[in-house]
Amino acid sequence: MSIVINTERLNLKKIEKKDLQILVNHLNNWNVVKWLVNVPYPYTFNDAERWLEKSSKEQLALNIFLKNNLIGGITIDKRTSNTTPVLGYWIGEDYWGKGYAIEACNSLISYFFSNHSENILYASHMLNNEKSKKILLSLGFQKVSEGKVFSLSKNREVEDINYELVNS
């Protein structure tokens, strides 16, 4: 069963093959990808096909659509080095500053806590990513630690700030 989560303005759903070139266009943008640890740069059509495959296998590996236009991505998945659920998201640069990330995150978080047994959700952002920090804090996340994580886009370790959200 394919999940579709509708918000006031957005649809969170699985990506389709027809959307892959738009995905490449959004993620082959350094201003977006420099803040993402799991996305390579430059971003190729092969990378987009790998995302399509991952999305088909993982329940909450979704994309964000405004009307029928792909504008971002959002996931809650269990990272390979950990078994804890982690929220991740990105918005295409043309759509920044319109509240889409908060709207999408609120809906996916609500869905997650209503449909899964986990009581804690994690998220992180690279040091100096003030926009993501503001989003996570507004969603109710609390800072729990600082660390380092490998960034595919930068091909090196970067400083990372870690957060948790406890379902109350």
N, C-alpha and C positions, 0 to 999 in steps of 0.2 A: 504494500500500500504506500502510495506516494503522499507525503504530507504537503498540505498547502495551508499556510497561516496567513490570514488576511488581517491587515491593520486598517486604520482610517484611510491611509493613502497608498499603502504598499501591499505586495504579495510576496511572501517568502515561500519559495518552492524550488524544486529540482531544476537544474539547468538542462537544456536540450541541445542537441548537436547544432541546431540552427543558430544558437546564441554564442557559439564558441569564438567567432571572429570579434564580436563585441567585447567578450571577456578579454581577449588578447589586447584589444585596443585600450581598455581600461587599465590592465595590469602591465602593459609595456610602457608605463609612465613612472619615472623615477620618483616624482612627488608623492605618489601613492605607495609604491613598493618599498621605498627606503624605510618605512615604518613597520614592515611585515617580515617576520622571521621565517615563515614557511613558504615564501614565494620567491622564486628565482628572478634574476634580472640579467639580461633582457628576458621577457616572458614570451614564449613561443607558442605556436599552435599545438605542438606536441605537449607542452605543459598544460594547455587548456584541455586536451584530450585526456590527460592523466587526471585532471580535476573532475571531468565528466565521469570517469570510471570510479573515482573515490566517492563522488556524490551518489552514484547509483548503489553503492554498497553500504554507506553510512547514513543512518536515519536522519540525523540533524546536520548534514552537510548540504546547505541550501544556498540559494542566491536571492538577491533582493531585486524586485522588479517594481518600477513605477509605471502604472498602467501595464503595458506589455514590454516595457524597455528595461533591459538589464542595467542596474545602476550600482550593484555591489554584491558582496558575499557575506555569509554569516554561518558560523558553525558552533556546535557544542560537540566536542569529540574528546576522546581519551587519548592524550598524546602518547607516543610510543614509549617514552621514558617513564611514564607515570600512568596510574589507573584512575586518576581523578578527572572529572569532567571540566573542560576548559572552554570558555567562550572566546571566540575570535570573530573579527568582522573587518570589513573595509568598505569604503564608499568611493566611487569614481570621482575624480577631482571636480568635474563639472557640477556635481551634486553636493559638494561640501557646504556646510553652514545652513542647511535647511531642516535639520532635526531628524533626518532619515535614519541615522545610526541609532539614536536613542529610541526612536519608534520601533525599529526592527528588533533591537536588543530587548526592549521591554516585552515585546510579544513572544520572542523565542524563550526568554527566561521564564515567563509565566507558563508557557506550554511545557517547558522542561520540568519545572517543579510540580506541575499538575499531573504529569504522565510518567514520572520516573521516581524511584525511591531515594535517590541521593538528596541530601539536605544542604550540601555545600557546592557552590559553583566557583570556579577559579577563573581569573583573567590576568593579563599582564600587558604592559606596554614598555617600549624602549624608553630609556632615560631621555628626557627632553621632549617627549611627545605629549605636549601639554593638552592638545585637543582630545586625545584618547584618555588622558588622566581625568579631564573634566567630565567626559562621558561616563567613565566608570564610577566616579564619585557620585554623579547625579543618579546613577542606577542603584546606588546604595552599597557598592563594593567598599571594603575597608582594606587599606594597605596592610600586608602581613610581612613582607620581606623585600630585600633587594638581592639581586644576583646577576649572573651572566648567562647568556643563551647564545647559541650559534645562529647567525642570520644568514640565510641563503642569499638574499639580495646583496648583502655587503661582503659575503664570503669571509666572515670573521666573527669572533665573539663580540657581543655588545652588552652593555649594562641594561638590566631589565628590572622593572618594578612589578611585584606580584601582589595580587589582591584576592580576596575571597568575599563571597556573598552567601550569607546563611539564610536559608528559608525559615522564616519564623511563623 
